[in-house]
């Protein structure tokens, strides 16, 4: 069903949106890597706030994704979760992550808007993600690992909507 909905949405998009046609004089005669990169008019020195916000988002996303991806290996290799128990544990970690992300998103967005501390909230929430990741990396047992995921989930949930608002504020 999700695949069919995606396919239908793609078909509607293709039918409804007309391609833009460039005039011949607007088309580059020779396409090189230099001319391709020149089309991206983003110079980090000219827009430092946006550049730092983008870099922070990239690093935070990478850290969160790597924790999720390698969590499977950490559970089996370090915490010795058995193959029989692994599906249940992975389901539990997913539910914890989702629930904490929702709570974090609602709470973080509310706090950020109420007290007008977007940039500070990005620092606080990314710090929570960092603390949770360090605890998860050195967790001696499953219970501590799950506590770390709660911390990371709350931090991640609060980070992304607040960081999105900061990104909008500092768009060049």
N, C-alpha and C positions, 0 to 999 in steps of 0.2 A: 504493500500500500504506500509506504513512504517513497519508494522508487517510482511508482506510477504518478504520485503527486508531483514529484520533482520533474519527471518527464513532461507532464502536462504544463507545468509552470514554464519550463524551458521552451516548449512549443508555442505557448502564448506569447512569450517574450520575443521569439524569432519572428512571429507573424506580425506583432503590433509595432515593434521598433524598427524604423527604417534606417538603413545604413547612411551615414554621412558621406557625401562625395566631395573629394578635394579637387580643386582646380589644378590643372597640369603644372602651373607655375608654383604651386604650394608644395609640390612633391619633390623631395630631394632627388637629385640625379644619381648620386652614388651613395649607397648606404654603407657606412663603415661603423665600427664600434664607437669611434669618437663622436660621430654625428648622432648616433643613437643615444649615447650618454649625455650629449649636450642638450637633448630635448628635455631631460629631467633638470629643471631649474632650481634644484634644492641645494643650497650651499650651507652646510652646518654652521659655518662661521657667521653667516648673516642671520640665522634664526636659531640661536643657541637654546632657547627655552624649548622650542619644538624638538630640536635634535636630542636634547637630554631626555625629554619625555618619551620620544620614540625609542631611544636606546634602553631606557628603563623598562618600557613595555616589552621589548624584545627579550631582554635578559630575564625578566620575571616570567614571561610566557615559557621560555626555554626551560627554566628551572622547574616550573610546575609540570610541564609535559614530561621532562626527564624523570621526575619523581614518580609520576604515574606509570610511565613505561617500565622503568626499572624496579618498581614496587613488586612486580611479579617475581623477579629474580631474587630480590631481597627477602621476600617472604619464604621462598623455597630454599635458598642457599644459606641464609644467615639465621632466620628464625625457625627453620626446619618445619615449616607447615607441610603436612603430608599432602600428596596428590589428591587424596580423597576429600580432605578438608578445604583444599584450595578454592574450589568454586564458591563455597559458602563464605569464605573469608574475603574473596574478591568482591562478591556481591555486597558484603557488609561494608567494605571500604568504599565502594561506589555510592551506597546509600548515605554513608556518613559524609562523603565529599559533597554530594548533591544537597543534602539538607543543610550542611554548614555553609555552603556557598550561597544558598538562598537567604538564610538568616544574615550572613555577612553582607550580602548585597543590599538588603533592605536596611539594615542597621548602618552600614557605612555610608550609603547615599543620604540617609536621613541626617546623620551626624555632620557630614560634609556640608550639606545645604543649610542646616540649622545654625552651625557655628562659623560657616564660611571659611573653612580651613582645608581647602582641596589639596594644596601642595603638601601640607603637613600630613593629611590623611594618606597620601600616596607613600610618604615616608613611614608612617606608622604601620600601614597595612603590608608594605613590602618587608618591613622588619618582622612582622608576625609570620609571614611566609618563610622568611629566612630562619627564624627560631624554630618553627615547625619542621622545616627541612633538616636542620641540624639534629633535632631530637629524633626524627625518623631515621636518619642515617646511622645514628649510634644506639638505636633502641635495642635493649637487651631481650625484650620479649614482645609478644603481640599486643599486650595491653598498652604498653608505652608507645608502640607504633601507632595504635589507634588514637591515642591522645594527641600524638603529633599530627595526625591527619585532621583531627578536629581543629587544631590551631591553624594549620595550613588552609583548611577549607574556609574557616571564618575570614582569614586574611585574604585569601584569593577572591572570595565572594565580595568582600568590601573593596578590594583593590580595583577590579576591572571597571565598575561603573564610575568610581571616583576618578580613576585615571582617564577614562573616556571623556569625562567632563573637563579635566585639565587639558587633554589633547585639543579639544574644541576651543578652549580659551586661548591656547597658544598657537593655533593654526596661523601659518604665514599668510 
